[in-house]
Amino acid sequence: MSVSEDRIPVIIGVGQINDRPENPVDGLDSLGLMVEALRIAEQDAGGGEWLKLADGVLIVDQISFAKMGDLSGPVAEAIGAKPKECRKTKYPMGDSPVRLLNEAANIIGSGEGQIVAVTGAEALRTAAARAKAAMAAKGEQKEVSAIRDASKQRPIAYRDKFGLTAPVDVYPLYENAGRHAYGQTLEEGQRESGEIWSRFSQVADAEEGAWIHAPKSVEEVITPTADNRPISFPYTKFMVANSSVNQGAGFIVTSLGEAKRRGISEEKLIYVGQGASANEPGDFLKRDDYTHSVSMAKTLNRTMELNGLKTDQLDFVELYSCFPCVPKMARRVIDWPVEKPATVFGGLTFGGGPIANYMSHAIVCMVEKLREEGKYGMLFANGGFATNNHT
């Protein structure tokens, strides 16, 4: 039985924004970044009233301006939409953009809607500068960490007593256990991280939307210096997500039928393949070990199976890269060579690490890459502490 073109999901417009005023206090907030990213996406789709006619507005939760609450309604209002489906993700998790891409595709595939707008943004650079200015005005001084503050919103758990609160505390468990399981020395493990991250920096340097344009050699990535301080053994600053950014990204998903009716050319369309998700226990102390992720392997393998693809057919991949252990585990699942870039955007260090919204930027770049060359791209996203996986 043939599928109606009104049930086939395609991405028709993508947009991203880097907001970097000389004085960070003057930057846009998360809402402003989301709206601007969607407006750019609409222009990428050829203009018209795609946003105004959106049946769904889905956004990635943000932490920069947490007091603003659920921004899905304000985003919809700003773009002039009156969607039937209007919501944010429950938490700011790194898998959120790919989760929402899957959900947008399902809305189209089920016939529940014809146009879905997805966006997310973080403005931690501006939020931190404004918080610092406000404290200075009061004569106060204290370190502000939105990431740790967000982690503390949940009930205090046993692991918190030992300082295992934020991702930077937990992922080294996977890194060090994984290195042993791979039979690597510390030097060999670090060199693999350096090779992956050096290629990330090169991709970012060629990507206009990336935050950092400064290619790094393997040695520069892995060698601790005054500019590349140790963060959490064995990671240096150049190996971890850079969250001090103001970045927003968004994309518009519609049906093939609607795209054709409104004159979108075939070269502009990127078809959304089938996806899969799987989760680990939320309490990472309940997992069997830290050398692998069962849910990561399941979602990667299942997605390849559903789409009838083998690794050598993939032209581009984005393997989530908050910390080196994650793409290291992922590339071993699909047998992705270390010599090939594991990103289209530049990774969370160099592309930029806007908390849960990094993969929206990866989706934007994947669409742009596939419009230019290649046929197949794969997006793998991870959220929490290697907890939630979407591909």
C-alpha positions in Angstrom: 0.0 0.0 0.0 1.5 3.4 -1.0 1.7 6.1 1.6 -0.1 9.4 0.9 2.3 12.2 0.2 0.4 14.1 3.0 1.8 11.5 5.4 5.5 11.7 4.4 7.5 14.1 6.6 10.1 16.4 5.1 12.3 19.2 6.5 11.8 22.3 4.3 13.5 25.1 6.3 16.3 25.5 8.8 17.8 28.4 10.7 20.4 29.1 13.4 21.7 32.2 15.1 24.9 33.1 16.9 24.3 36.1 19.1 27.6 37.6 20.2 27.4 41.3 21.0 30.5 43.0 22.4 28.8 43.4 25.7 27.1 40.1 26.7 24.5 42.0 28.7 23.1 43.3 25.5 22.4 39.8 24.0 19.0 38.3 23.2 17.3 36.0 25.8 16.3 32.5 25.0 12.9 33.5 23.7 14.4 36.0 21.3 16.9 33.5 20.0 14.2 30.9 19.4 11.9 33.3 17.5 14.8 34.6 15.3 16.0 31.0 14.5 12.5 30.1 13.3 12.2 33.3 11.2 15.5 32.4 9.5 14.1 28.9 8.9 11.0 30.3 7.3 13.1 32.4 5.0 15.1 29.3 4.2 11.9 27.6 3.2 11.2 30.4 0.7 9.2 32.7 2.9 5.4 32.6 2.9 3.4 31.9 6.0 4.8 28.5 7.1 5.1 29.6 10.8 1.7 31.4 11.0 0.0 28.2 9.8 1.9 25.8 12.0 -0.2 23.0 13.5 2.5 22.3 16.1 5.1 24.4 17.9 7.5 22.2 19.8 10.5 23.7 21.8 13.4 22.4 23.8 13.3 23.4 27.5 16.0 26.0 28.5 17.7 27.0 31.7 19.3 30.3 30.9 16.1 32.3 31.7 14.3 29.6 33.8 12.0 32.1 35.4 10.4 32.8 32.0 8.8 29.4 32.3 7.3 27.5 29.4 8.3 29.5 26.3 6.2 27.4 23.8 3.2 29.8 24.1 5.3 33.0 23.7 7.1 31.5 20.7 3.8 30.6 19.0 2.5 34.1 19.7 5.6 35.8 18.4 5.5 33.9 15.1 1.7 34.4 14.8 0.8 30.8 15.1 -2.3 29.2 16.8 -1.1 25.6 16.9 -3.2 22.6 18.1 0.0 21.2 19.6 2.1 23.7 21.6 4.6 22.5 24.2 8.1 22.2 25.5 10.1 19.2 26.5 9.7 18.2 30.1 13.4 18.7 30.9 16.4 20.3 29.1 18.0 17.0 27.9 20.5 16.7 25.0 18.4 14.2 23.2 15.5 16.7 23.0 15.9 18.1 19.4 16.1 14.6 17.9 13.2 13.5 20.0 11.2 16.5 18.8 12.2 15.8 15.2 10.8 12.3 15.6 7.6 13.7 17.2 7.2 16.2 14.4 7.6 13.5 11.8 5.0 11.4 13.7 2.5 14.3 13.7 2.8 14.5 9.9 2.8 10.7 9.5 -0.3 10.3 11.6 -2.2 13.0 9.7 -2.6 15.1 12.9 -1.0 18.1 11.3 0.7 19.4 8.2 3.3 21.9 9.5 5.4 21.7 12.7 7.9 24.2 13.9 10.6 23.1 16.3 13.1 25.3 18.0 15.3 25.8 21.0 18.0 28.2 22.4 20.2 29.0 25.3 21.6 32.4 26.3 23.9 31.5 29.2 26.5 34.1 28.1 24.0 36.9 28.5 22.2 35.4 31.5 25.5 35.1 33.4 26.6 38.6 32.5 23.2 40.0 33.6 23.3 38.0 36.9 26.9 39.2 37.5 25.9 42.8 36.8 22.9 42.6 39.2 25.1 41.2 42.0 27.7 43.8 41.5 25.0 46.5 41.8 24.1 45.0 45.2 27.8 44.7 46.2 27.6 40.9 46.1 30.1 38.4 44.7 29.5 34.7 44.1 30.0 32.1 41.4 27.0 31.5 39.2 26.5 28.1 37.6 23.2 27.6 35.8 24.1 24.0 35.0 24.7 23.0 38.7 21.7 25.1 39.8 19.5 23.1 37.3 20.9 19.8 38.6 19.9 20.8 42.1 16.2 21.3 41.2 15.7 17.6 41.7 15.6 15.9 45.2 19.0 15.3 46.7 20.1 11.8 46.0 22.7 9.5 47.6 25.2 10.2 44.7 25.1 13.9 45.5 26.8 13.3 48.8 29.9 12.3 46.8 29.8 15.2 44.4 28.2 13.2 41.5 25.8 16.0 40.7 26.5 17.3 37.2 27.5 15.6 33.9 31.2 16.7 34.4 31.2 14.6 37.6 29.7 11.4 36.0 31.1 11.0 32.5 34.7 10.5 33.6 33.4 7.2 35.1 32.5 6.1 31.6 35.7 7.5 30.1 38.0 5.7 32.5 36.0 2.4 32.6 35.7 2.5 28.8 39.4 3.0 28.2 40.2 -0.1 30.3 37.5 -2.1 28.4 39.0 -1.1 25.0 42.4 -2.2 26.2 43.9 1.3 25.9 46.6 2.9 27.9 45.9 6.4 29.2 48.0 7.8 26.4 46.1 5.8 23.7 42.7 6.8 25.2 43.6 10.5 25.3 44.9 10.3 21.7 41.6 8.9 20.5 39.8 11.8 22.2 42.2 14.2 20.7 41.8 12.8 17.2 38.0 13.1 17.4 38.0 16.6 18.9 40.7 17.9 16.5 38.4 16.9 13.6 35.5 18.6 15.4 37.5 21.8 15.6 38.2 21.7 11.8 34.5 21.1 11.0 33.5 24.0 13.3 36.1 26.3 11.6 34.4 25.8 8.3 30.8 26.1 9.7 29.6 29.7 9.8 27.2 29.0 12.7 29.8 27.5 15.0 30.9 29.4 18.1 34.7 28.8 18.0 36.7 29.1 14.8 40.2 27.9 16.0 41.3 24.6 14.7 43.2 22.5 17.2 45.8 19.8 16.8 45.5 16.5 18.7 48.3 17.7 21.0 46.6 21.0 21.6 43.3 19.2 22.6 44.9 16.8 25.0 47.7 18.8 26.6 46.8 20.8 29.7 47.9 24.4 29.5 46.9 27.7 31.0 44.3 28.0 28.2 43.3 24.4 28.3 43.0 23.6 32.0 42.1 20.2 33.4 38.4 19.9 34.0 37.7 16.4 35.4 40.2 13.6 34.9 41.2 12.9 32.1 39.3 15.8 30.4 40.7 19.2 29.5 38.6 22.3 28.7 38.9 21.6 24.9 37.3 18.2 25.4 34.1 19.3 27.2 30.9 21.1 26.2 31.2 24.9 25.9 27.9 26.2 27.4 28.8 29.8 27.7 27.1 30.7 24.4 24.1 32.5 23.0 22.8 30.2 20.3 19.4 29.3 18.8 18.3 26.9 16.1 15.1 25.8 14.6 13.5 23.8 11.7 10.2 23.4 9.9 8.8 20.0 9.2 5.9 19.5 6.8 4.4 16.8 4.5 5.7 16.1 1.1 2.3 16.8 -0.3 2.1 20.3 1.4 5.6 21.1 0.2 4.8 20.3 -3.4 1.5 22.2 -3.2 3.4 25.3 -2.1 6.1 25.0 -4.7 9.1 23.8 -2.6 11.7 22.3 -5.0 12.8 18.7 -4.6 16.4 19.8 -4.1 15.3 21.7 -0.9 13.6 18.7 0.7 15.2 16.5 3.2 13.2 13.4 4.1 13.0 12.3 7.7 13.8 8.6 8.1 12.5 6.3 10.9 14.0 6.9 14.4 14.3 5.0 17.6 14.7 5.8 21.3 15.8 3.9 24.4 16.7 4.9 28.0 19.0 3.8 30.8 17.9 3.8 34.5 17.7 7.4 35.6 19.9 6.6 38.6 23.3 5.8 37.0 24.3 3.9 40.2 21.8 1.2 39.2 23.5 0.5 35.8 25.5 -2.7 35.3 28.7 -0.9 34.5 30.2 2.1 32.8 32.0 0.6 29.8 29.0 0.8 27.4 25.4 1.9 27.1 22.7 -0.7 26.3 20.2 2.0 25.3 22.7 3.8 23.1 23.4 0.6 21.2 19.7 -0.2 20.9 18.7 3.1 19.4 21.6 3.2 17.0 21.2 -0.4 15.8 17.4 -0.2 15.6 17.5 3.0 13.6 19.9 1.5 11.1 17.7 -1.6 10.9 14.5 0.4 10.4 16.0 2.4 7.6 17.7 -0.6 6.0 21.2 1.0 6.1 24.7 -0.1 6.8 27.4 2.2 8.2 29.3 2.5 4.9 26.1 4.0 3.3 26.2 6.9 5.7 27.6 10.1 4.2 27.5 12.1 7.4 26.9 11.4 11.1 26.5 13.5 14.2 27.5 11.6 17.3 26.6 13.5 20.4 29.7 15.0 22.0 29.2 16.5 25.4 32.2 14.5 26.6 34.5 12.1 24.6 33.2 8.9 26.1 29.9 9.4 24.4 31.0 9.5 20.7 33.7 6.9 21.6 30.9 4.5 22.7 28.7 5.4 19.8 31.3 5.0 17.0 32.1 1.5 18.3 28.4 0.5 18.0 28.2 1.5 14.4 31.9 0.9 13.6 32.4 4.6 12.5 36.1 5.1 11.7 38.0 7.6 13.9 39.5 9.1 10.7 36.1 10.4 9.6 34.4 13.4 11.3 31.7 12.4 13.7 30.0 15.8 13.4 28.5 18.2 10.8 28.4 21.2 13.2 31.6 21.0 15.2 30.7 19.3 18.4 29.7 20.8 21.7 33.1 22.3 22.4 33.7 24.2 19.1 30.3 24.3 17.5 28.9 25.4 20.8 27.1 23.7 23.7 23.8 25.4 24.3 22.7 22.8 27.0 19.9 20.7 25.5 19.7 22.4 22.1 23.0 21.4 20.5 21.4 18.8 18.2 19.0 21.4 16.7 22.2 23.0 15.3 23.3 19.6 14.1 19.9 19.1 12.4 20.3 22.5 10.6 23.8 21.6 9.4 22.8 18.1 8.4 20.0 19.4 6.2 22.4 21.9 4.6 25.1 19.2 4.0 22.6 16.8 2.4 21.2 19.5 0.2 24.8 19.9 -1.2 26.1 16.4 -1.3 25.5 12.8 -0.1 22.3 10.9 0.4 22.1 9.7 4.0 22.9 11.3 7.4 22.4 10.0 10.9 21.8 12.0 14.0 22.5 10.4 17.4 21.6 12.4 20.6 22.2 11.7 24.2 20.6 13.3 27.3 21.1 13.2 31.0 24.0 11.0 32.2 24.1 8.7 29.1 20.4 8.2 30.1 18.1 9.1 27.2 19.1 8.2 23.6 17.4 9.2 20.4 18.6 8.5 16.8 
